[in-house]
Structures are given as structure tokens and as C-alpha cells.
Amino acid sequence: MAAVVTANPRKDEDGNEMLIDITPRAASRLKEIMSKDSNPLLALRITVESGGCHGFQYLMSLTNTSVISAKEDTVFEASDGSGAKVVMDEPSLELLKGSQVDYTMELIGSQFKIVGNPAATSSCGCGTSFDIKS
């Protein structure tokens, strides 16, 4: 499902709005966490750093929307009314635009995950590291 930008929309060098999607599973899990913590301001922060086995790695953490940077961060909200939010800084959004935030449940554990990253040419087996098109 397409996420809606609720703070600090960004455009790429071609003038296109940089967007991500939040899957229903990810939105549902974020809503559960917000409810369990009684914190409607909770959001999933996704950043990209150099490192990992493929050049870049995804880092995910929970944050409070009251402490994000209005200048540096873009906030996306799931369009399903769940209130699920994802926060990214501009350099990370540049590398993740067009991607989906998903929540996977596997035998080895459950995690939020980036899927369908159009900028990635390859990724590691666990999905936390990726390489980009030059």
C-alpha cells in the first residue's frame, strides 16, 4: 500500500516525489507495537549506512516522532488508517525510494525488512545488506 508523506516531502534530482510503501503486515505490526507501548508517537526509523557484506546496510530502530528532525527527516504513514509511521533521513530515502517496508515472520525470527529496492543490484542472504547500481 502506498504510504502518505506526513512531514517533509522530498523530490529526487528529476523532480519526482521520493516515496516508499508500507505493507499491510508491517503496518499491522507497527500498530501492535504502538498499542502495546501505549505510544501513538512511535515510528520505525530506517537508515542506510555504508558497511555490511554488500556495501550498504539497513539499520532499523523504533523512535518517537516527537524527537525527529523536522529539517532532516521525512515521515511516511501507512494509508490504511493504522497510524503506522516510518521515518527516514534524506540520504537513506535516496537509496530506498520505491521500496517496500515489510514485516517477515520466519523460523529464525521476525523482523522488519526492505523489499523490492529498485536501487539494489544484489543483497545478502539475510536481507540486511545490499549493493547499488553505479
Secondary structure, 3 states (H helix, E strand, C coil): CEEEEEECCCECCCCCECCCEECHHHHHHHHHHHHHCCCCCEEEEEEEEECCCCCEEEEEEEEEHHHCCCCCEEEEEECCCCCCEEEEEHHHHHHHCCCEEEEEEECCEEEEEEECCCCEEEECCCCCEEEECC
